[in-house]
């Protein structure tokens, strides 16, 4: 039997040495969503020695070492022993989850992971939040600096949880001097995601609040995964944003999507959204509307300085989003069946906007209000 080609043998030896020197990376929330994609990506990487995967069920990456448990379980500390880096992705931002239960899970889970990582001798924890933490305000710079003040409030879905996760990260690094915390903030995330902002593009008309100036910056999950890998391999650290280059103005979004706008006064749009959410007709609070009204695009300079570049453009991600949501029908963040959607579309702009007074009256009758 002939010996392997020297070049091939050399490549294999280099690969083996690289992997042997690489970090052991643990991923929480590894069985689904971004966690599953990252786990697969890291398991295939020659720069990673081993992947430890943690979730409440086993995922589909056999090369990883799996531990099935709740991230709020203090026993996670033992499972993290030997890990160099933890990427914490076990965060619930589901629109349909009870808000109090969601916050309790996210806060307790992050607290436990940070404490367990420090106890296990892990030297870096990577947290993933969102550029939503900067807040959507009319006086925001375009683009914002990554060092800009976080001016978001807890009025939008999950944003309060994300702000608290970041606060816990800052506190954790102070309490445990040997623990470095990196925070990755993706723009509007697209690719198997379901958020108030992706549902915006499921509506028969794009709501535009009169006098507002919406801007759109997207992030495809593929680019987020590669940015998380950069963080796990310590090619970039601190707090940084990830997303496409530049941004799209609302007029560009309408032209590219082919979806016509429906413009309403601020008081009408915000008031109706608040009422519908208050009676439980829609999952999105009125605070979500701010992110479709005001600019909140962010520079991605730190990743660029580290050599990272997005593979997707805003135009490409928008096209992917529109393809993904095709056939879905949403009014004011509430998913409708095809029959309801057809009726809403035929009823004119006011009905298409927020689902309508008729639905509200029906809900009140049922509840005896």
Buried (B, 14 or more C-beta within 10 A) or exposed (E): EEEEEEEEEEEEEEEEEBBEEBBBBBBBBBBBBBBBBBBBBBBEBEBBBBBBBBBEEBBEBEEBBBBEBBBBBEEBBEBBBBBBBBBBBBBBBEBEBEBEEBBBBBBEBBBBBBBBBBBBBBBBBBBBBBBBBBBBBEEBEBBBEBEBEBBBEBBBBBBBBBBBBBEBBEEBBEEBEEBBBBBBBBBBBBBEBBBBBBBBBBBBBBBBBEEBBBBBBBBBBBBBBBBBBBBBBBBBBEBBBBBBEBBBBBEBBBEBBEBEBBBBEEEBBBEBBBBBBEBEBBBBBBBBBBBBBBBBBBBBBBBBEBEBEBEBBBBBBBBBBBEBBEEBBBBBBBBBEEEBBEBBBEBEBBBBBBBBEEBBEEBEEEEEE
